[in-house]
Amino acid sequence: MTYKNKAVVLSSGGLDSTTVMAIARQQGYEIFSLSFRYGQRHVLELEAAQRVAKALGAKEHLVLDIDLAKIGGSALTDDTVVPKGRNQEEIEKEIPVTYVPARNTIFLAYALAWAEVLGASEIFLGANAIDYSGYPDCRPEYIEAFEHMANLATRAAVEGKKRTRIRTPLMHMTKAEIIQKGTELGLDYGITHSCYDPLPDGKACGQCDSCLLRKKAFAEAGIPDPTCYVGE
């Protein structure tokens, strides 16, 4: 197969990043999947990211170690209780405790470095500004600002050889639309993982914000949710 270009795709093994990777593949990019062991509560998302990279034919799946748990400040990296059973209004009301300080900035910086080494001009990210948990680093203005910074920071851009684009194809899609798009592309969402607080056996809690948004999205899309939730 002849590829149009290389692309670094940030992958958490979740619904959004998996759909983005499928879109990048459909558009003819050679995929280089990038994930992080950043001190998160569990490794299930990394196992999912590995499954996704294999299923979608990534050229390479790189997992980098960054210990954000030493910084803390998030229910995903410290002992803060993960919110459960919140309604849509509560989820949208404020930035939740599952926000990891500066995570996308840190991840994108690593992606930028790898992209420059690979000679890739595209970085794909599953940021979404509609059905999401209010994270500030998922907004269009943030993505635009990072892309501007990226092209001031790399030798390839400064020398006029290659500019970097931050691609966010899901930015203005609802979660239901994302699932419909992925299903059209033949994705098996059963290999993905979204839960913030899974059980040791891998079952999703079904009550954290991420699980609730996932359930709602599959219901609205009219597509069966393949997730194994606690009690089901």
Backbone bond lengths (Angstrom), bond angles and torsions (degrees), N, CA, C in turn:
res aa  C-N    CA-C-N  psi(-1)  N-CA   C-N-CA  omega(-1)  CA-C   N-CA-C  phi
1 M - - - 1.470 - - 1.523 110.32 -
2 T 1.323 115.81 136.59 1.456 121.39 178.75 1.525 109.18 -96.53
3 Y 1.335 116.23 126.06 1.468 120.42 -178.25 1.519 110.27 -99.42
4 K 1.331 116.18 145.59 1.465 121.15 179.05 1.518 111.44 -74.57
5 N 1.344 116.53 -29.76 1.461 121.09 -178.45 1.516 108.20 -174.83
6 K 1.329 116.11 170.52 1.451 121.72 173.92 1.523 109.68 -93.04
7 A 1.329 115.98 149.09 1.452 120.25 176.99 1.516 109.85 -140.47
8 V 1.330 115.78 135.33 1.465 121.15 171.86 1.526 106.97 -90.46
9 V 1.329 116.39 127.73 1.460 121.36 -179.78 1.522 108.56 -118.35
10 L 1.335 116.34 117.91 1.460 120.36 176.26 1.520 108.65 -72.08
11 S 1.329 115.95 124.94 1.460 120.10 -173.77 1.524 112.07 -128.67
12 S 1.332 114.87 124.27 1.465 120.82 174.46 1.518 111.16 -102.75
13 G 1.328 116.27 -3.03 1.451 119.98 -174.45 1.517 112.45 80.95
14 G 1.334 116.36 7.09 1.453 121.66 -177.96 1.514 113.30 -93.13
15 L 1.303 114.86 -179.12 1.455 122.45 -175.52 1.532 112.04 -61.53
16 D 1.320 117.01 -48.46 1.466 120.75 -175.23 1.528 112.48 -68.19
17 S 1.329 116.85 -51.90 1.459 119.32 -176.22 1.523 111.58 -65.25
18 T 1.334 116.97 -30.97 1.460 120.54 177.56 1.521 110.70 -68.33
19 T 1.332 116.21 -41.26 1.465 119.75 177.59 1.521 110.61 -64.40
20 V 1.326 116.61 -40.35 1.461 120.91 177.94 1.526 110.87 -61.26
21 M 1.326 116.48 -41.50 1.463 119.52 179.39 1.524 110.86 -63.91
22 A 1.329 116.75 -38.99 1.460 120.43 177.86 1.531 111.08 -65.21
23 I 1.325 116.52 -37.25 1.465 120.87 177.69 1.522 110.27 -65.81
24 A 1.333 116.35 -44.05 1.464 120.11 178.85 1.528 110.76 -61.15
25 R 1.315 115.85 -41.01 1.463 119.86 178.13 1.522 110.55 -64.29
26 Q 1.340 116.98 -43.82 1.460 121.00 179.27 1.529 111.12 -59.96
27 Q 1.337 115.99 -34.36 1.464 120.25 -178.39 1.524 113.00 -81.15
28 G 1.330 116.05 2.43 1.460 120.16 172.46 1.507 116.42 92.18
29 Y 1.331 117.75 15.94 1.463 120.80 179.37 1.524 111.82 -86.24
30 E 1.314 115.84 145.84 1.458 121.84 169.98 1.522 106.34 -81.79
31 I 1.328 117.17 123.69 1.455 122.05 -168.75 1.526 112.74 -92.01
32 F 1.320 114.97 130.50 1.460 122.87 170.85 1.534 106.06 -121.25
33 S 1.317 114.81 106.03 1.466 121.61 -173.63 1.528 110.11 -86.36
34 L 1.332 115.72 134.59 1.466 121.05 -178.08 1.527 110.50 -126.54
35 S 1.333 115.53 122.75 1.460 121.98 178.36 1.525 109.33 -128.54
36 F 1.343 114.96 168.88 1.463 119.55 -175.61 1.526 111.74 -134.39
37 R 1.300 114.57 135.71 1.464 121.65 167.14 1.523 104.63 -97.32
38 Y 1.350 116.01 93.37 1.465 119.37 -167.20 1.526 113.95 -110.73
39 G 1.337 115.45 17.06 1.458 118.87 -178.39 1.509 112.48 92.71
40 Q 1.336 116.86 15.85 1.451 121.46 178.36 1.536 110.44 -67.20
41 R 1.318 115.47 161.85 1.463 122.22 -172.78 1.525 113.74 -59.35
42 H 1.310 117.93 -31.48 1.462 120.38 -173.60 1.528 110.21 -144.91
43 V 1.325 115.25 163.42 1.466 120.53 -179.04 1.526 111.40 -101.67
44 L 1.325 117.19 4.85 1.461 120.01 -177.20 1.529 111.69 -59.64
45 E 1.341 116.77 -35.72 1.460 118.26 -179.52 1.527 111.01 -68.02
46 L 1.328 117.30 -31.70 1.463 119.61 177.77 1.525 110.98 -71.82
47 E 1.320 116.00 -36.07 1.464 119.60 175.55 1.526 109.68 -64.18
48 A 1.336 116.40 -39.95 1.462 120.53 177.62 1.524 110.71 -65.87
49 A 1.334 116.86 -41.75 1.467 120.74 179.67 1.526 110.90 -61.85
50 Q 1.329 116.73 -36.68 1.456 120.70 177.25 1.530 110.62 -65.77
51 R 1.330 116.09 -42.51 1.475 120.10 177.60 1.524 110.82 -61.38
52 V 1.321 115.25 -43.51 1.462 120.61 -178.59 1.527 111.08 -63.82
53 A 1.329 116.62 -46.25 1.468 120.73 -179.82 1.528 110.73 -58.57
54 K 1.320 115.68 -41.82 1.466 119.90 179.43 1.518 111.35 -68.08
55 A 1.341 116.26 -45.51 1.465 120.63 -177.77 1.526 112.40 -63.63
56 L 1.347 116.59 -33.46 1.461 120.32 -176.63 1.521 113.14 -98.15
57 G 1.322 115.70 8.03 1.458 119.50 172.10 1.515 115.23 71.02
58 A 1.330 117.38 34.68 1.466 119.80 178.33 1.533 110.23 -61.47
59 K 1.302 115.98 140.56 1.462 121.20 177.09 1.520 110.43 -63.77
60 E 1.331 115.46 -37.58 1.466 121.21 179.91 1.532 108.82 -152.89
61 H 1.335 115.32 146.31 1.458 120.27 172.46 1.515 107.38 -122.87
62 L 1.324 115.57 109.40 1.458 122.34 -177.07 1.527 109.44 -101.54
63 V 1.335 116.28 129.13 1.457 121.61 176.24 1.528 108.03 -115.27
64 L 1.335 116.54 118.98 1.457 121.70 -178.74 1.524 110.34 -105.34
65 D 1.321 116.21 148.19 1.457 122.42 -179.83 1.528 110.98 -99.81
66 I 1.334 115.95 122.38 1.466 122.72 173.95 1.526 106.24 -138.32
67 D 1.307 117.90 123.86 1.462 119.24 -175.30 1.526 111.62 -93.69
68 L 1.329 115.86 79.60 1.463 120.26 178.21 1.525 111.71 -74.44
69 A 1.326 117.19 -11.65 1.465 120.37 176.14 1.525 111.02 -63.45
70 K 1.332 117.17 -27.33 1.463 120.56 177.64 1.523 111.32 -68.38
71 I 1.327 116.48 -24.83 1.459 121.43 176.21 1.521 110.01 -86.13
72 G 1.338 115.74 -40.83 1.464 120.39 179.29 1.513 112.14 72.99
73 G 1.337 115.11 -151.24 1.454 120.20 177.17 1.511 114.92 84.33
74 S 1.337 117.44 10.72 1.457 120.61 -179.60 1.517 110.31 -147.53
75 A 1.321 116.51 146.42 1.460 120.67 176.46 1.524 111.32 -68.17
76 L 1.330 117.25 -13.16 1.467 119.84 178.58 1.519 112.49 -87.33
77 T 1.345 116.86 -12.57 1.468 119.29 -177.27 1.527 113.85 -126.31
78 D 1.329 118.28 -3.53 1.463 119.51 177.86 1.530 109.83 -137.31
79 D 1.299 118.32 -161.75 1.469 121.61 -174.14 1.529 114.36 -90.99
80 T 1.333 117.12 9.23 1.458 120.12 177.16 1.524 109.92 -60.78
81 V 1.312 116.81 139.60 1.462 121.48 -178.51 1.535 110.40 -70.33
82 V 1.316 115.98 131.60 1.463 121.41 176.47 1.532 108.77 -74.44
83 P 1.337 118.95 125.75 1.465 120.90 179.89 1.525 111.24 -60.30
84 K 1.333 115.61 141.69 1.474 120.71 -179.47 1.529 109.82 -132.12
85 G 1.320 115.60 149.54 1.455 122.29 171.27 1.511 115.65 68.00
86 R 1.315 118.44 23.99 1.467 120.31 -178.89 1.527 110.72 -81.42
87 N 1.326 116.18 147.51 1.460 119.13 175.57 1.532 109.78 -84.93
88 Q 1.342 115.84 174.09 1.459 121.09 -175.72 1.527 111.96 -59.13
89 E 1.323 116.93 -40.02 1.466 120.88 -179.66 1.522 110.68 -63.66
90 E 1.323 117.20 -41.68 1.463 121.33 179.10 1.526 111.14 -66.50
91 I 1.324 116.40 -40.04 1.465 120.71 179.73 1.522 110.78 -62.28
92 E 1.334 116.17 -39.91 1.464 120.95 -175.36 1.525 113.27 -85.26
93 K 1.321 117.77 -9.16 1.469 121.86 -171.67 1.517 113.47 -67.30
94 E 1.333 117.62 -41.03 1.461 120.37 -175.85 1.518 110.45 -152.37
95 I 1.318 115.86 165.86 1.464 120.35 177.10 1.524 107.74 -66.68
96 P 1.335 118.51 122.79 1.465 120.71 -172.78 1.523 113.64 -78.88
97 V 1.329 115.74 167.77 1.470 121.50 -179.22 1.523 111.77 -71.20
98 T 1.338 117.59 -8.31 1.462 120.55 175.51 1.531 112.18 -82.46
99 Y 1.322 117.00 -5.32 1.467 120.31 172.93 1.522 109.18 -63.53
100 V 1.328 116.64 128.71 1.462 122.17 177.24 1.526 107.81 -99.55
101 P 1.337 118.59 117.38 1.460 121.21 -174.49 1.531 113.71 -50.63
102 A 1.326 115.20 121.57 1.470 123.82 173.98 1.527 113.85 60.86
103 R 1.332 118.66 20.31 1.468 120.19 -173.44 1.522 113.17 -58.48
104 N 1.323 117.81 -49.41 1.460 118.44 -177.89 1.520 111.95 -65.20
105 T 1.321 117.23 -33.55 1.466 119.83 177.30 1.522 110.70 -64.06
106 I 1.324 115.50 -43.28 1.462 120.44 178.48 1.523 110.90 -65.25
107 F 1.327 116.46 -47.20 1.464 120.76 -178.26 1.530 111.31 -64.36
108 L 1.328 116.16 -43.08 1.463 119.30 -179.61 1.523 111.97 -65.98
109 A 1.326 116.77 -32.91 1.465 119.67 177.96 1.527 110.51 -63.59
110 Y 1.328 116.86 -43.17 1.463 120.23 176.33 1.532 110.86 -65.27
111 A 1.335 116.19 -41.10 1.465 120.14 178.33 1.520 111.00 -62.04
112 L 1.328 116.37 -38.86 1.461 121.15 178.53 1.528 110.96 -62.62
113 A 1.328 116.18 -43.13 1.464 119.91 179.64 1.525 110.80 -63.46
114 W 1.331 116.65 -44.65 1.466 119.67 -178.61 1.523 110.29 -67.36
115 A 1.338 116.57 -40.61 1.462 120.19 179.18 1.526 111.19 -59.92
116 E 1.333 116.64 -39.90 1.460 118.76 179.97 1.521 110.84 -65.88
117 V 1.316 117.16 -40.22 1.469 120.83 178.42 1.530 110.79 -65.32
118 L 1.338 116.29 -40.27 1.464 120.98 -178.86 1.527 112.82 -74.64
119 G 1.311 116.38 -19.18 1.457 119.79 -172.40 1.521 111.72 79.71
120 A 1.342 116.03 24.57 1.469 121.55 179.42 1.523 109.81 -90.86
121 S 1.311 117.05 138.14 1.460 120.38 179.94 1.517 112.49 -102.70
122 E 1.335 117.68 -5.09 1.456 121.42 -175.75 1.534 110.68 -120.60
123 I 1.329 115.38 133.65 1.465 122.12 171.30 1.526 106.65 -121.33
124 F 1.324 116.58 121.58 1.462 121.46 -179.26 1.517 110.12 -100.61
125 L 1.332 115.53 135.86 1.462 122.69 -177.43 1.528 109.41 -138.04
126 G 1.331 117.06 139.17 1.458 121.18 -178.02 1.511 114.68 -85.14
127 A 1.311 118.55 34.88 1.468 121.41 179.18 1.522 110.43 -66.64
128 N 1.329 115.41 143.91 1.455 121.34 -177.36 1.529 109.06 -144.39
129 A 1.320 116.86 133.39 1.471 120.92 -175.29 1.521 113.34 -107.93
130 I 1.341 117.85 11.15 1.465 119.65 -179.18 1.523 110.50 -112.51
131 D 1.333 118.73 -78.47 1.464 121.73 179.24 1.526 109.44 -91.53
132 Y 1.308 116.56 81.17 1.462 120.30 -178.22 1.519 108.56 -143.69
133 S 1.332 116.45 -179.32 1.469 120.05 -173.79 1.523 113.96 -97.02
134 G 1.303 118.44 17.50 1.458 121.03 174.64 1.514 115.75 86.22
135 Y 1.328 117.99 18.34 1.457 120.22 -178.53 1.533 110.66 -70.36
136 P 1.337 117.85 128.87 1.465 119.99 -175.97 1.525 113.98 -65.86
137 D 1.342 117.22 -25.16 1.462 120.28 -178.11 1.529 112.23 -89.83
138 C 1.338 116.39 22.62 1.464 121.83 172.60 1.524 111.26 -115.54
139 R 1.332 117.34 5.55 1.463 121.50 -175.89 1.537 111.46 -85.61
140 P 1.343 117.75 149.51 1.464 120.89 179.53 1.521 113.26 -55.78
141 E 1.345 117.63 -40.28 1.467 119.77 -177.87 1.524 111.74 -65.73
142 Y 1.330 116.55 -31.23 1.468 119.82 176.29 1.527 109.71 -68.43
143 I 1.317 117.38 -46.38 1.464 121.29 -178.96 1.532 110.35 -60.56
144 E 1.320 116.15 -43.82 1.474 120.21 178.43 1.522 111.24 -60.98
145 A 1.333 116.38 -42.09 1.465 120.40 -179.72 1.520 111.24 -65.88
146 F 1.340 117.20 -40.55 1.468 119.30 179.94 1.530 110.29 -66.79
147 E 1.318 116.99 -40.94 1.466 119.25 179.38 1.531 110.65 -61.85
148 H 1.332 116.31 -41.10 1.469 120.08 177.39 1.525 110.11 -60.98
149 M 1.322 116.43 -46.31 1.461 120.78 178.69 1.525 111.47 -61.34
150 A 1.336 116.23 -42.19 1.460 121.27 -177.66 1.524 111.33 -58.09
151 N 1.313 116.04 -37.41 1.463 119.24 -177.74 1.528 113.26 -84.47
152 L 1.331 116.23 0.33 1.458 121.45 168.35 1.527 111.01 -98.75
153 A 1.351 115.34 -13.00 1.463 120.01 -168.14 1.521 115.36 -104.99
154 T 1.344 118.08 -16.26 1.458 118.93 -174.01 1.526 112.09 -106.21
155 R 1.313 114.84 147.01 1.461 120.43 178.71 1.527 111.11 -61.55
156 A 1.350 116.06 -40.73 1.458 120.08 -177.96 1.527 111.39 -59.47
157 A 1.342 116.91 -40.60 1.464 120.23 -179.39 1.528 111.35 -73.90
158 V 1.314 116.76 -43.50 1.463 121.06 -178.36 1.530 111.17 -62.89
159 E 1.338 115.98 -36.15 1.462 120.16 179.03 1.524 112.43 -83.16
160 G 1.335 116.23 -0.06 1.462 120.42 177.10 1.517 114.61 76.18
161 K 1.331 117.43 18.16 1.469 120.87 -177.38 1.527 112.59 -89.68
162 K 1.323 117.76 -39.64 1.459 119.86 -175.92 1.516 109.73 -158.61
163 R 1.329 116.02 124.87 1.453 121.35 175.08 1.525 109.91 -95.92
164 T 1.306 116.26 151.09 1.462 121.87 -179.19 1.523 110.31 -98.55
165 R 1.325 115.29 136.60 1.465 121.27 174.33 1.519 108.90 -116.61
166 I 1.321 116.45 132.96 1.462 121.60 173.95 1.518 106.61 -96.21
167 R 1.311 116.59 111.20 1.458 121.81 -174.76 1.528 110.50 -97.35
168 T 1.308 116.75 124.67 1.472 122.24 179.73 1.524 109.03 -129.70
169 P 1.324 117.98 72.95 1.474 120.65 -174.04 1.523 114.96 -65.90
170 L 1.333 118.38 -13.52 1.466 120.91 -179.05 1.525 112.87 -97.20
171 M 1.313 117.31 1.17 1.460 121.65 -168.09 1.530 113.11 -51.16
172 H 1.318 117.93 -41.98 1.457 120.16 -173.92 1.531 112.33 -113.41
173 M 1.324 116.47 25.85 1.460 121.56 177.83 1.524 109.99 -105.85
174 T 1.322 115.99 146.03 1.459 119.05 171.80 1.521 108.43 -75.16
175 K 1.334 116.24 163.82 1.456 119.60 178.03 1.533 110.71 -60.78
176 A 1.320 116.81 -37.58 1.460 120.07 178.63 1.534 110.43 -63.22
177 E 1.320 116.69 -41.98 1.468 120.59 178.56 1.526 111.04 -65.10
178 I 1.330 115.88 -35.88 1.466 120.66 177.83 1.531 110.12 -62.43
179 I 1.325 115.92 -46.15 1.466 120.41 179.60 1.524 110.91 -63.90
180 Q 1.318 117.09 -40.73 1.464 120.61 178.33 1.525 110.43 -62.98
181 K 1.330 116.29 -40.92 1.467 120.19 178.73 1.526 110.48 -64.26
182 G 1.315 116.80 -46.45 1.455 120.00 179.96 1.516 112.46 -62.92
183 T 1.320 116.22 -38.33 1.462 120.72 178.28 1.520 110.38 -64.50
184 E 1.331 116.84 -39.95 1.467 121.15 175.84 1.523 111.17 -59.98
185 L 1.331 115.88 -32.87 1.466 121.15 -179.25 1.523 112.20 -85.99
186 G 1.327 116.39 2.68 1.459 120.30 175.56 1.509 115.19 85.42
187 L 1.332 118.37 17.88 1.460 120.82 -178.50 1.522 112.07 -71.25
188 D 1.319 114.82 142.42 1.459 122.02 170.55 1.523 106.78 -102.40
189 Y 1.327 117.09 100.90 1.459 120.17 -177.06 1.531 112.59 -71.90
190 G 1.321 116.42 -4.62 1.453 119.94 175.71 1.514 113.28 -67.78
191 I 1.336 117.28 -17.43 1.469 120.09 179.17 1.526 111.78 -89.26
192 T 1.338 117.42 -4.20 1.465 120.73 -177.44 1.526 111.34 -93.60
193 H 1.327 115.22 166.98 1.466 121.09 178.86 1.522 108.75 -140.04
194 S 1.350 116.19 132.59 1.462 120.55 -177.80 1.521 114.22 -123.40
195 C 1.315 118.42 -23.76 1.466 122.40 -168.91 1.528 113.19 -63.24
196 Y 1.344 115.64 137.08 1.455 121.82 177.20 1.534 112.79 -79.58
197 D 1.327 116.23 -23.50 1.464 119.47 -173.11 1.538 111.32 -140.58
198 P 1.324 116.73 62.86 1.467 120.05 -176.34 1.523 112.94 -72.65
199 L 1.317 115.61 160.75 1.450 121.04 174.66 1.526 109.36 -75.60
200 P 1.332 117.66 162.14 1.469 120.39 178.71 1.529 113.56 -55.77
201 D 1.352 116.23 -29.43 1.466 118.89 -179.31 1.523 112.79 -82.33
202 G 1.343 116.56 2.00 1.453 120.54 176.46 1.510 115.57 95.72
203 K 1.340 118.02 -8.11 1.466 119.55 179.05 1.527 110.68 -67.15
204 A 1.324 114.98 140.29 1.464 120.41 177.98 1.523 109.81 -74.94
205 C 1.353 116.45 143.52 1.470 120.30 -176.35 1.516 112.41 -66.57
206 G 1.340 116.76 -30.77 1.453 121.36 178.35 1.514 115.05 81.98
207 Q 1.354 118.06 -4.78 1.462 121.28 -173.95 1.524 114.44 -125.24
208 C 1.324 118.73 -12.28 1.469 119.40 177.46 1.522 108.93 -72.66
209 D 1.329 116.79 167.05 1.465 120.48 -177.82 1.526 111.65 -55.81
210 S 1.337 116.30 -42.45 1.456 120.15 -176.76 1.523 111.60 -65.15
211 C 1.336 116.72 -42.90 1.466 120.39 177.49 1.526 111.28 -63.67
212 L 1.331 116.60 -42.86 1.465 120.30 -178.28 1.531 111.14 -65.27
213 L 1.332 116.77 -40.98 1.461 119.97 177.67 1.522 110.72 -66.10
214 R 1.326 116.13 -36.87 1.468 120.56 179.14 1.533 110.56 -66.55
215 K 1.329 116.74 -47.37 1.464 120.70 178.71 1.532 110.95 -58.15
216 K 1.332 115.37 -47.80 1.463 121.34 -179.62 1.528 110.88 -58.82
217 A 1.322 116.99 -41.58 1.458 121.48 -177.20 1.521 111.86 -66.23
218 F 1.332 117.23 -45.31 1.464 119.40 178.98 1.528 110.74 -63.46
219 A 1.339 116.39 -39.70 1.458 119.99 179.23 1.523 110.71 -62.95
220 E 1.337 116.96 -44.42 1.460 120.85 -179.23 1.530 111.79 -69.37
221 A 1.324 116.11 -30.36 1.466 120.06 178.99 1.526 111.87 -77.34
222 G 1.344 115.87 -15.98 1.455 119.75 -177.98 1.512 112.85 71.30
223 I 1.340 115.35 29.83 1.463 121.97 -178.32 1.523 108.30 -122.74
224 P 1.333 118.67 133.98 1.470 120.81 -179.70 1.528 111.93 -58.86
225 D 1.319 116.29 136.18 1.463 122.63 178.43 1.535 108.25 -84.56
226 P 1.333 118.23 116.72 1.464 120.44 -177.70 1.519 114.21 -81.38
227 T 1.341 117.54 1.01 1.463 121.69 -176.18 1.523 111.72 -67.61
228 C 1.323 115.22 140.74 1.462 121.00 175.32 1.531 108.48 -94.43
229 Y 1.334 116.24 103.73 1.454 121.59 -178.27 1.533 111.03 -96.18
230 V 1.302 115.32 156.40 1.465 121.16 176.25 1.526 109.79 -57.95
231 G 1.327 117.08 133.07 1.457 121.16 177.83 1.500 115.02 84.42
232 E 1.334 116.79 1.30 1.470 118.98 179.55 1.517 110.60 -113.78
